[in-house]
């Protein structure tokens, strides 16, 4: 396969398949809830997220086991070292800090279209009128299963496929663009893109999907989950925000450190991968 065709497959066809699969899973979840709850199924958003997350993860794991490497990459997974877990935790907090800065900027941009999008976003995120059962399903779905699904698709399949072409910076940026654009709602697109960049860096520098799943879960839990379940005191919220701001600087430092150490840490793995590709040239195209 020519290099141009490989780029087309890894940067366009593979992501297209993953994104279509994501929306098919979402449609399946909505249809399932509609069959259970009737025409008021949209009032059960939490159940929709939970069905979407659980069914989506199941589909991705089955696909992964089939190992269709000719279109999608195979996620890199390991138990991880202490530095990887630290980097993942710091990444989650730093993403929250970046999100806080993002929302501060958005709220202070006096552009009618942006303010309208912000109002729509706040209405979409409002969970005050839903039942307790749906609230818990919402938290479990959006803070556990949906992050796992999104990481398998966007870092494990889409970005991993791009990384096989040895274009890491392009892979991080393009996969973040797909990740942000998939969210659809204009306000979400912005901070999801920024989070996608940081998750992409985390995945590239740790070679470990578990780390991005962990960071994504923490990001969703601290960014929305705890606020759905509890009334967080203003003082505690302020302290958490300060920690998140400090994590941005820590993320930058650790990212530089991990970048310098990456070649040393994964030299043997990359050498073995190269040998395998020489033996099976058609398998990884």
C-alpha positions in Angstrom: 0.0 0.0 0.0 1.4 3.4 -1.0 2.1 6.0 1.7 -0.7 8.2 0.4 -3.2 5.4 0.7 -2.0 4.6 4.2 -2.5 8.3 5.2 -6.0 8.1 3.7 -6.8 5.0 5.7 -5.2 6.1 9.0 -6.2 9.8 9.0 -9.6 9.6 7.2 -11.1 6.1 6.6 -10.3 4.8 10.1 -11.6 7.9 12.0 -14.7 7.9 9.7 -15.5 4.3 10.7 -15.0 5.0 14.4 -17.1 8.1 14.4 -19.9 6.4 12.4 -19.7 3.5 14.9 -20.0 6.0 17.8 -23.1 7.5 16.5 -24.6 4.2 15.6 -24.0 3.1 19.2 -25.6 6.3 20.4 -28.6 5.7 18.1 -28.9 2.2 19.4 -28.9 3.5 23.0 -31.6 6.0 22.3 -33.7 3.4 20.5 -33.3 0.9 23.4 -34.4 3.5 26.0 -37.3 4.6 23.7 -38.5 1.0 23.6 -38.4 0.8 27.4 -39.6 4.3 28.4 -41.7 5.3 25.4 -42.0 8.7 23.8 -40.5 10.4 26.8 -37.2 8.6 26.4 -35.3 11.9 26.1 -36.2 12.6 29.8 -34.0 9.6 30.7 -30.6 10.9 29.5 -28.7 9.0 32.2 -30.1 5.7 31.0 -29.2 6.6 27.4 -25.6 7.4 28.5 -25.3 4.2 30.5 -26.6 2.0 27.6 -24.4 3.8 25.2 -21.3 3.4 27.3 -21.8 -0.3 28.2 -22.8 -1.4 24.7 -20.1 0.7 23.1 -17.3 -0.7 25.2 -18.6 -4.2 24.5 -18.6 -3.6 20.7 -15.1 -2.1 20.8 -13.7 -5.0 22.8 -15.2 -7.5 20.4 -13.7 -5.5 17.5 -10.4 -5.3 19.2 -10.3 -9.0 19.8 -11.0 -9.6 16.1 -7.9 -7.3 15.4 -8.8 -5.7 12.1 -5.5 -4.0 11.8 -5.9 -3.2 8.2 -8.2 -0.3 9.1 -7.8 0.4 12.8 -4.8 0.4 15.1 -4.5 -1.9 18.1 -4.5 0.0 21.4 -1.4 -0.2 23.5 -2.1 -1.3 27.1 0.1 -2.2 30.0 0.0 -1.9 33.8 2.0 1.3 33.7 4.8 2.6 35.9 4.4 5.0 38.9 5.5 7.9 36.7 2.7 7.0 34.2 0.0 7.0 36.8 1.3 10.3 38.2 1.4 11.8 34.7 -2.2 10.6 34.1 -3.5 12.1 37.4 -1.7 15.4 36.8 -3.1 15.4 33.2 -6.7 15.0 34.5 -6.3 17.9 36.9 -4.5 20.0 34.3 -7.3 19.4 31.8 -9.8 20.7 34.4 -7.6 23.8 34.9 -7.5 24.4 31.2 -11.3 23.9 31.0 -11.8 26.5 33.8 -9.7 29.0 31.9 -11.6 28.2 28.7 -14.9 28.9 30.3 -13.7 32.1 31.9 -12.6 33.3 28.4 -15.9 32.2 26.8 -18.0 33.9 29.4 -16.1 37.1 28.9 -16.4 37.1 25.1 -19.3 39.4 24.5 -20.4 37.8 21.3 -24.1 36.9 21.0 -23.6 33.6 19.2 -21.1 32.4 21.8 -23.3 33.5 24.7 -26.2 31.7 23.1 -24.1 28.6 22.8 -23.1 28.9 26.4 -26.7 29.2 27.5 -27.6 26.1 25.4 -24.7 24.2 27.0 -25.7 25.1 30.6 -29.3 24.0 29.8 -28.0 20.7 28.4 -25.9 20.1 31.5 -28.7 20.9 33.9 -29.6 17.8 35.9 -31.8 19.3 38.6 -35.1 18.0 37.1 -34.1 14.3 36.6 -34.9 11.5 38.9 -32.4 10.1 41.4 -32.2 6.8 39.5 -31.4 8.6 36.2 -29.0 10.9 38.0 -26.9 7.9 39.2 -27.1 6.3 35.8 -25.9 9.6 34.3 -22.9 9.7 36.5 -22.0 6.0 36.0 -22.5 6.4 32.2 -20.7 9.7 31.6 -18.0 9.3 34.2 -17.0 5.7 33.7 -18.3 3.8 30.6 -18.4 6.7 28.1 -14.8 7.8 28.9 -13.7 4.2 28.3 -15.6 4.0 25.0 -14.2 7.4 23.8 -10.6 6.5 24.8 -10.8 3.1 23.0 -12.1 4.8 19.9 -10.2 8.1 19.8 -6.8 7.2 21.3 -6.8 3.4 21.0 -8.0 3.1 17.5 -7.9 6.5 15.7 -4.7 7.9 17.2 -2.9 4.6 17.4 -3.6 4.0 13.7 -2.2 7.5 12.9 0.9 6.9 15.1 1.8 3.8 13.0 2.8 6.3 10.3 5.3 7.9 12.6 3.7 11.4 12.6 3.1 11.9 16.3 2.4 15.6 16.4 0.0 15.3 13.5 -1.7 12.3 15.1 -2.2 14.2 18.4 -3.7 17.3 16.7 -5.9 15.5 14.1 -7.2 13.0 16.7 -8.0 15.9 19.0 -9.9 17.6 16.2 -12.0 14.5 15.6 -12.5 14.2 19.3 -13.6 17.8 19.7 -15.8 17.9 16.6 -17.6 14.7 17.6 -19.1 16.4 20.6 -21.1 18.7 18.4 -22.2 21.4 20.8 -20.0 24.4 20.1 -18.9 25.1 23.7 -18.1 21.4 24.2 -16.1 21.3 20.9 -13.7 23.9 22.2 -12.8 22.3 25.6 -13.0 18.7 24.2 -10.4 19.7 21.6 -8.1 21.1 24.2 -8.6 18.0 26.4 -8.0 15.8 23.3 -4.6 17.4 22.8 -3.6 16.6 26.4 -4.9 13.1 26.3 -3.1 12.6 23.0 0.2 13.7 24.5 -0.5 11.4 27.5 -1.1 8.4 25.2 1.9 9.1 23.0 4.3 9.5 25.9 3.1 6.6 28.0 2.0 4.2 25.2 -0.8 3.1 27.4 -4.5 3.4 26.9 -5.1 2.7 30.6 -3.5 6.0 31.4 -5.8 8.0 29.2 -8.9 6.1 30.4 -7.9 6.9 34.0 -7.3 10.6 33.2 -10.6 10.9 31.3 -12.6 9.3 34.1 -11.0 11.6 36.7 -11.7 14.6 34.4 -15.4 13.7 34.1 -15.8 12.8 37.7 -14.2 16.0 39.1 -15.6 18.2 36.2 -19.2 17.1 36.4 -19.9 13.9 38.4 -19.3 15.2 41.9 -21.3 18.4 41.1 -24.2 16.2 40.0 -24.1 14.2 43.2 -23.2 16.8 45.8 -23.5 20.4 46.7 -19.8 21.3 46.7 -19.0 24.2 49.2 -17.5 27.3 47.5 -14.3 27.0 49.6 -13.7 23.4 48.5 -14.4 24.4 44.9 -12.0 27.2 45.1 -9.2 25.0 46.6 -9.9 22.4 43.8 -9.5 25.1 41.2 -6.2 26.3 42.6 -5.0 22.7 42.5 -6.1 22.4 38.9 -4.2 25.6 37.9 -1.0 24.3 39.6 -1.5 21.0 37.7 -1.2 22.9 34.4 2.4 23.9 35.2 3.1 20.3 36.6 1.7 18.9 33.4 4.0 21.0 31.2 7.1 19.9 33.3 6.2 16.2 33.3 5.4 16.3 29.6 8.9 17.7 28.8 10.4 15.0 31.1 8.4 12.2 29.5 9.3 13.4 26.0 13.0 13.2 26.8 12.6 9.8 28.4 10.3 8.3 25.7 13.0 7.1 23.3 14.9 5.5 26.1 11.8 3.8 27.6 10.4 2.4 24.4 13.5 1.8 22.3 13.3 -2.0 22.6 9.5 -2.1 21.9 9.9 0.1 18.8 12.8 -2.1 17.6 10.7 -5.3 18.0 7.8 -3.6 16.2 10.0 -2.7 13.4 11.3 -6.3 13.1 7.7 -7.6 13.0 6.7 -5.2 10.3 9.7 -6.3 8.2 8.5 -9.9 8.5 4.9 -9.1 7.8 4.9 -6.0 5.6 1.2 -6.2 4.6 -0.2 -6.7 8.1 0.4 -3.2 9.3 -0.3 -1.1 6.1 
